[in-house]
Amino acid sequence: MNSRRDFIKQAALVSAGALFLPSFASAKSVKKIGLQLYTLRDLLPKDVEGVIRKVAAVGYKEVETYGYNPQSGFWGMPARQLAQLLKSTKLAAPSGHVGVDPFIRTGNTDELKANIEALKTIGATYFTVPYLDESLRQSADDYKKVAEKLNQAAELCKASGLRFAYHNHDFEFKQHNGVTGYSILLKETDPKLVSFELDIYWAVHSGQKPTEIFAQHPGRFPMWHVKDMDKANPNQNTEVGNGSIDFKDIFKHASTAGLKHFFVEHENNYQPDELGSIATSFNYISKNIR
C-alpha cells in the first residue's frame, strides 16, 4: 500500500476547487453515485466535516458509513450531528456497514440495536454486514449457522424499519465440500429479509462473473461495491475505469440485479491520493456509465 499524502495538502487542493470540479460540469445530470467512506478512512477521523464536504464537492450524492461506535459515534461525531452534516451537504446515507460477529457468537442484541438506532438517525435504509471473522466460516455448517443468525438479525432490522444486507469479500467463494459459502448464504437466508451487496472486485478476483450471479439470483443485489482491479497486480485496487473490470457491461445488468445503490470503494494504491482517487472514479462513471 502506498504511503499516504499529507492531509493538509489534499484539503488545500480540493477546497481550492481547481483540481477536480471543472471536469464534473458536464456530469450534473448524474445522480446517486455513492462512495463507501472506508475509502477515506485515513482522512475522515481527522476532519469529519471537512472530508464529507469534499466528497459532496466532487459530486457524490450518496455515502455508505462504517465503524459506528455507541460511545463515540461516527469517527467521533454523534449520529444526530452527522445527520445534520449530511443534510447540509445534500448527501444521503442509504447504507451503513455494521459488524455482527458478536451477535453471531452470543446472540446478544445490544450492539445491533445501538447500530440500528444510529442508522435510523442518519436516514439509512440498509443495515449491511461487511465481514465475517475467519473463526465463524470454517465449514459449510458454519455458513448455515451464520445464515440462520443473519435471518434473525434481519428480523430485528425489519421490526425497526431497516432492511438487511450482506457484503462479500473473496473468502465466501471458497468451496466447502463442493459448495461455496456464498451459495449457502444465498440459499439459506430468506430473500424477503436478506439482500446482498455484491462487491464486484472481490467477486471477479475470485473468478466469478457478476452478471451470472445476477441472472441466477435476480433481484437480490440492490447494492454494489464498484472498485476496479489493477491490470498489473490483480491483488490491488485501482480507480474505476483504469483497471480490467468491464463495468460498462456489468451495469447493463443492473435491472436484473435489482440495483438501487452503488458505492465506489478503494482500499489501496490510491492514485494520485485518496481524494484524487475518488474524483477519478467519479469522473469515469459520470461520463461512461451513468
C-alpha positions in Angstrom: 0.0 0.0 0.0 1.4 3.4 -1.0 2.2 5.9 1.7 -0.5 8.5 2.4 -0.1 12.0 1.2 -0.2 14.9 3.6 -3.8 15.6 4.6 -3.4 19.4 4.7 -2.0 19.4 1.1 -5.0 17.3 0.0 -7.5 19.6 1.7 -6.0 22.7 0.1 -6.1 21.2 -3.3 -9.7 20.1 -3.1 -11.0 23.1 -1.3 -9.5 25.3 -4.0 -11.8 23.6 -6.5 -9.3 23.9 -9.3 -8.2 20.4 -9.5 -11.4 18.4 -9.7 -14.5 20.4 -10.0 -14.3 21.7 -13.6 -14.3 18.2 -15.1 -17.7 17.5 -13.5 -19.5 20.4 -15.1 -20.8 18.1 -17.8 -22.0 15.5 -15.2 -24.6 17.5 -13.4 -27.3 15.1 -14.6 -25.6 12.2 -13.0 -27.4 11.2 -9.8 -26.8 8.9 -6.9 -23.2 7.9 -7.4 -22.2 6.7 -4.0 -19.0 6.4 -2.0 -18.1 3.9 0.7 -16.4 6.2 3.2 -14.0 3.5 4.3 -12.1 4.6 1.2 -11.2 7.7 3.1 -10.6 6.0 6.5 -7.2 7.7 7.0 -8.6 11.2 6.4 -12.1 11.1 7.8 -11.4 10.8 11.6 -9.1 13.8 11.4 -11.7 16.2 9.9 -15.2 14.6 9.5 -17.0 17.7 8.4 -14.2 18.8 6.0 -13.9 15.5 4.3 -17.6 15.0 4.0 -17.9 18.4 2.4 -15.1 17.5 -0.1 -16.9 14.3 -1.0 -20.0 16.3 -1.8 -17.9 18.8 -3.8 -16.6 16.1 -6.0 -20.2 15.3 -7.0 -21.1 12.2 -5.0 -24.8 12.1 -4.0 -24.7 9.2 -1.5 -22.3 7.7 1.0 -22.1 4.5 2.9 -20.9 4.6 6.5 -18.8 2.3 8.6 -17.4 2.0 12.0 -20.1 3.4 14.3 -19.3 3.2 18.0 -22.1 3.6 20.5 -19.8 5.6 22.8 -18.0 7.8 20.3 -20.4 7.9 17.3 -19.2 8.0 13.7 -15.5 8.8 13.9 -16.1 10.9 17.0 -19.2 12.6 15.6 -22.6 11.8 17.2 -25.2 10.3 14.8 -27.5 13.3 15.1 -24.7 15.7 14.2 -23.7 13.5 11.2 -27.3 13.5 10.0 -27.3 17.3 10.1 -24.0 17.4 8.2 -25.3 15.1 5.5 -28.4 17.2 5.1 -26.4 20.4 4.8 -24.3 18.8 2.0 -27.3 17.2 0.3 -25.8 13.8 0.8 -27.9 10.7 1.6 -26.5 7.7 3.5 -28.7 4.8 2.4 -26.5 2.1 3.9 -24.1 1.6 6.8 -21.6 -1.2 7.4 -22.1 -2.9 10.8 -20.2 -6.0 12.1 -22.3 -8.7 13.6 -19.7 -11.2 14.8 -20.6 -10.7 18.5 -24.3 -11.3 17.8 -23.4 -14.5 15.8 -21.3 -15.8 18.6 -23.5 -14.9 21.6 -26.9 -13.8 20.4 -26.7 -10.6 22.3 -28.6 -7.9 20.5 -27.4 -4.8 22.4 -24.9 -3.7 19.8 -27.2 -4.5 16.9 -29.9 -2.2 18.5 -27.5 0.6 19.0 -26.4 0.5 15.4 -29.9 0.2 14.2 -30.8 3.4 16.1 -27.7 5.2 14.7 -28.5 4.2 11.1 -32.1 5.3 11.5 -30.9 8.7 12.8 -28.8 9.3 9.7 -31.7 8.2 7.5 -30.3 4.9 6.3 -32.3 2.2 4.6 -29.9 -0.7 4.8 -28.0 -2.3 7.7 -25.2 -4.1 5.9 -22.8 -6.7 7.2 -19.3 -6.0 5.8 -17.3 -9.0 7.0 -17.2 -12.3 8.9 -14.4 -13.3 11.2 -12.5 -16.3 9.9 -13.4 -18.4 13.0 -17.1 -18.2 12.0 -16.7 -19.6 8.5 -14.6 -22.8 8.6 -17.2 -25.2 7.0 -20.5 -25.4 5.2 -22.2 -26.0 8.5 -20.6 -22.8 9.8 -22.1 -20.9 6.9 -25.5 -22.4 7.6 -25.3 -21.2 11.2 -24.3 -17.8 10.0 -27.3 -17.7 7.6 -29.6 -18.5 10.5 -28.2 -15.7 12.6 -28.4 -13.3 9.6 -32.1 -14.1 9.3 -32.6 -13.3 13.0 -30.7 -10.0 12.7 -32.7 -9.2 9.6 -36.0 -9.7 11.5 -34.8 -7.3 14.1 -33.9 -4.8 11.4 -37.3 -5.2 9.8 -39.1 -4.6 13.0 -37.2 -1.3 13.3 -37.8 -0.2 9.8 -34.5 -1.1 8.2 -33.5 -3.6 5.5 -30.7 -6.1 6.0 -27.9 -6.9 3.5 -24.6 -8.8 3.4 -21.4 -7.7 1.7 -18.9 -10.2 0.4 -15.1 -10.4 0.1 -13.4 -13.3 -1.6 -13.5 -16.0 1.1 -17.2 -16.6 0.6 -16.4 -18.1 -2.8 -14.2 -20.8 -1.3 -15.5 -24.4 -1.8 -16.7 -26.4 1.2 -17.5 -30.0 0.1 -18.4 -28.8 -3.4 -20.5 -25.7 -2.4 -19.4 -22.2 -1.8 -20.1 -20.2 1.3 -21.8 -17.6 -0.8 -24.2 -20.0 -2.4 -25.1 -21.3 1.1 -25.8 -17.7 2.3 -27.9 -17.1 -0.8 -29.9 -20.3 -0.3 -30.2 -20.3 3.5 -31.2 -16.7 4.0 -34.8 -15.5 3.4 -35.0 -13.4 0.2 -37.7 -11.4 1.9 -35.4 -10.4 4.7 -31.8 -10.5 3.5 -30.4 -8.7 0.4 -26.9 -8.7 -0.8 -24.4 -6.0 -1.6 -22.1 -7.5 -4.3 -18.5 -6.4 -4.1 -17.7 -6.7 -7.8 -14.0 -6.5 -7.3 -13.9 -9.4 -4.9 -16.3 -11.5 -7.0 -14.2 -11.0 -10.1 -11.0 -11.6 -8.1 -12.4 -14.9 -7.0 -13.1 -16.0 -10.6 -16.8 -15.2 -10.5 -18.9 -13.5 -13.2 -21.2 -10.9 -11.6 -23.6 -11.0 -14.5 -24.1 -14.7 -14.0 -24.7 -14.2 -10.3 -27.3 -11.7 -11.0 -29.0 -14.0 -13.5 -29.1 -16.9 -11.0 -30.5 -14.7 -8.2 -32.4 -11.9 -9.8 -33.4 -9.0 -7.6 -31.2 -9.9 -4.6 -28.5 -7.4 -5.2 -29.9 -3.9 -4.6 -26.4 -2.6 -3.8 -22.9 -3.0 -5.3 -19.4 -2.0 -4.4 -17.7 -0.7 -7.5 -13.9 -0.8 -7.4 -11.6 -1.8 -10.2 -8.8 -4.3 -10.5 -5.3 -3.2 -11.2 -4.2 -4.7 -14.6 -0.6 -5.4 -13.4 -1.4 -6.6 -9.9 -4.9 -8.1 -9.5 -4.5 -8.0 -5.8 -4.6 -4.2 -5.8 -7.4 -1.9 -6.5 -7.3 0.9 -9.0 -9.6 3.7 -9.9 -12.8 2.8 -11.8 -12.1 2.8 -15.5 -8.3 2.3 -15.1 -8.5 -1.4 -14.4 -9.5 -4.7 -16.0 -13.2 -5.0 -14.9 -15.7 -4.3 -17.6 -18.1 -2.1 -15.7 -19.9 -0.9 -18.8 -21.1 -4.4 -19.4 -21.9 -5.1 -15.7 -24.0 -2.0 -15.4 -26.2 -3.2 -18.4 -27.4 -5.9 -16.0 -28.4 -3.5 -13.2 -32.1 -4.2 -13.6 -31.6 -8.0 -13.3 -29.6 -7.5 -10.1 -32.3 -5.2 -8.7 -29.7 -2.4 -8.3 -30.8 0.6 -6.2 -27.5 2.0 -4.9 -23.8 1.5 -5.7 -20.8 2.7 -3.9 -17.3 3.4 -5.2 -14.7 1.9 -2.9 -10.9 1.8 -3.0 -8.8 0.0 -0.4 -5.2 0.5 -1.5 -2.7 2.0 -4.0 -4.5 5.3 -4.4 -3.6 7.5 -7.4 -2.7 10.2 -7.0 -4.1 10.2 -3.5 -7.3 9.3 -1.7 -9.3 12.4 -2.8 -7.8 12.4 -6.3 -8.8 8.7 -6.5 -12.4 9.2 -5.7 -12.6 12.1 -8.2 -11.1 9.9 -10.9 -13.6 7.1 -10.3 -16.5 9.6 -10.1 -15.5 11.2 -13.4 -15.2 7.9 -15.3 -18.6 6.7 -14.0 -20.2 10.0 -14.8 -19.0 10.1 -18.4 -19.1 6.4 -19.3 -21.8 4.6 -17.3 -24.5 6.7 -15.7 
